[in-house]
Amino acid sequence: MGEVSKERFKEMYFTFGHARDGWGQDYWDKFFEPEPPLPMKYLIEEPESAAHDRMMIVCDAREFRLFFMTDEAEERFFHQPGAND
């Protein structure tokens, strides 16, 4: 995962994010504009393959991290142990 400028982060967000998945202009405006009061790092992990088409964003007090998962990996990520086993 590498650090990028906010402009590059935004470019990746709008290239791979889709409003139908919740990654539209409204989400961007709410969470990334205006500038946060503390300096933030913007980190990206590029998709490993065409199958890595599920964009994820994680944020904490100092970083925004954008990365990609496969559909299967996303399902495993959100699976609750004991549910539908």
C-alpha positions as CSV (number, residue, x, y, z in Angstrom):
1,M,0.0,0.0,0.0
2,G,1.5,3.3,-1.1
3,E,0.9,6.9,-0.1
4,V,-0.5,9.1,-2.8
5,S,-1.8,12.7,-3.0
6,K,-5.4,13.5,-2.3
7,E,-5.8,14.2,-6.0
8,R,-4.6,10.7,-7.0
9,F,-6.8,9.2,-4.3
10,K,-9.8,11.0,-5.7
11,E,-8.9,9.9,-9.2
12,M,-8.9,6.2,-8.1
13,Y,-12.1,6.7,-6.1
14,F,-14.0,8.0,-9.1
15,T,-12.3,5.5,-11.6
16,F,-13.2,2.4,-9.6
17,G,-16.1,3.6,-7.4
18,H,-19.7,3.6,-8.6
19,A,-22.6,5.5,-7.2
20,R,-24.7,2.3,-7.4
21,D,-22.3,0.8,-4.8
22,G,-22.4,3.9,-2.6
23,W,-19.2,5.4,-3.9
24,G,-20.6,8.5,-5.6
25,Q,-20.1,12.2,-5.4
26,D,-22.4,12.5,-2.3
27,Y,-20.2,10.1,-0.4
28,W,-17.0,11.9,-1.5
29,D,-18.4,15.3,-0.5
30,K,-19.5,14.0,2.9
31,F,-16.3,12.2,3.9
32,F,-13.5,13.8,2.0
33,E,-14.5,17.4,1.6
34,P,-13.8,19.9,3.2
35,E,-10.3,19.2,4.4
36,P,-10.1,17.4,7.8
37,P,-8.7,19.5,10.7
38,L,-5.7,17.2,11.0
39,P,-3.3,16.3,8.2
40,M,-4.3,13.0,6.6
41,K,-2.4,10.4,4.6
42,Y,-4.0,8.9,1.5
43,L,-3.0,5.3,0.8
44,I,-3.9,3.1,-2.1
45,E,-3.4,-0.6,-2.9
46,E,-4.0,-1.1,-6.6
47,P,-6.2,-4.0,-7.7
48,E,-4.2,-7.2,-8.0
49,S,-6.3,-8.5,-10.9
50,A,-9.5,-7.8,-12.8
51,A,-11.3,-10.0,-10.3
52,H,-10.4,-7.5,-7.5
53,D,-13.3,-5.2,-8.4
54,R,-14.8,-4.5,-4.9
55,M,-13.5,-1.2,-3.7
56,M,-13.1,-0.7,0.0
57,I,-12.1,2.3,2.0
58,V,-11.0,2.3,5.6
59,C,-10.3,5.4,7.6
60,D,-8.9,6.2,11.0
61,A,-7.7,9.4,12.7
62,R,-4.8,9.9,10.4
63,E,-5.3,7.8,7.2
64,F,-7.7,7.0,4.4
65,R,-6.9,3.6,2.9
66,L,-8.4,2.5,-0.4
67,F,-8.0,-1.1,-1.5
68,F,-9.7,-3.8,-3.6
69,M,-11.1,-7.3,-2.9
70,T,-12.7,-10.0,-5.0
71,D,-16.4,-10.8,-4.5
72,E,-15.4,-14.0,-2.7
73,A,-13.0,-12.3,-0.4
74,E,-15.6,-9.7,0.4
75,E,-18.1,-12.3,1.3
76,R,-15.6,-14.0,3.6
77,F,-14.6,-10.7,5.1
78,F,-18.2,-9.9,6.2
79,H,-19.1,-13.5,7.2
80,Q,-20.2,-13.9,10.8
81,P,-19.1,-17.2,12.4
82,G,-22.0,-19.5,13.0
83,A,-24.3,-17.7,10.6
84,N,-25.5,-19.9,7.8
85,D,-22.7,-22.5,8.3
